[in-house]
């Protein structure tokens, strides 16, 4: 018990780094994902093509490889990111691609008839989107977004490759130093606690958006 | 219109990101030196439970910093990326039980060696293995990318040819190999002597293990720096010599390893 008290502060410091990266990635990648999803449905062929390539690239290569490329590879052509910035860039670009596909699915699920009906009723395209399409899209995408959000908190452990001291690394350091697996058990419990909170928040949000039922 | 908006947002995003990266000082400053370390590398450089960096190499580096009047910043890195970090200028020194080898010397500059090291095999006493020959047809582990791995491959007659499948099991880090030895899935684990001794000293079941000495060439730990960094190399060599001459290096060695293994 005293040992747990002794290593907990360093683990919680690691958890802070994990949560910071998590928050920054989420705040940047969701809006970017929405924008990308519009682009993916655009009638402008070159734009659609470029964005599809982007999604393919981001979903088609391991996130670990993208992290290594952005932090270690880009300096060879003169682009030098600071460690945490590199991690935030890689995570945002990667997760935005996944969110884009989720929102694209959500937008496609709302039938074209509704947009036409809105136009007949005299709503502008923006109004139709804001009051007819978007509320339905939100409901549709929430469960999938929840999946990605939980993935994100665990994926953040990949930043070890940039030497960033996140929660898992803090546990590894303690394991190496004290020759015991207990710190890793604690790390698992902390991840579970974070996921439990996120799941609770997701349930609350889904309740809040349970209109039309 | 939408397309323009997207392009505009994309640009803003990129500008924002590049703004974040500006103003960050990266490498090759004349003021502070960035020392790249793996903070789980006991007992050379690691974090205490209070989050403070400690270890033999950290202590030596701090003393060298005092001698050459340069501030040292310790940067945690992923060990497999150490030479890339050095080349990119995100660190200035590799200083963490870094063994001087001809392969590495082609990529980095080395200081004079300051510590002697040796490869050893940790075995379980219960397996009744007392010589390397008895590892015949046994499974042996090694840390990937370590000098132990290089030794194993370059001098196959010593160990590689007799172990099971003539192939070692490779681990990312030392603690995983030790866990596997404990679980009995490997019978021998080839590692640096300094690490082997630390692990055995801190493991509650230390009496269950023993260390087999190997005939691989003995090794030297040295500080790595960017190629053509002559001035820095000279400064560090002089500072290390000063610490050695004044007996400070010896007393640190005795404090961390219980004996003088400096050179």
Interface residues (C-beta under 8 A of the other chain):
Chain A: X6 X7 X9 X10 X13 X28 X32 X35 X36 X38 X39 X42 X44 X47 X68 X72 X75 X76 X79 X80 X81 X82 X83 X85 X89 X160 X161 X162 X163 X164 X165 X169 X172 X173 X174 X175 X176 X177 X178 X179 X181
Chain B: X2 X3 X5 X6 X9 X13 X17 X20 X21 X24 X26 X36 X39 X40 X41 X42 X46 X47 X48 X49 X50 X51 X75 X76 X77 X78 X81 X84 X85 X88 X89 X90 X173 X174 X175 X178 X179 X199 X202 X203 X204
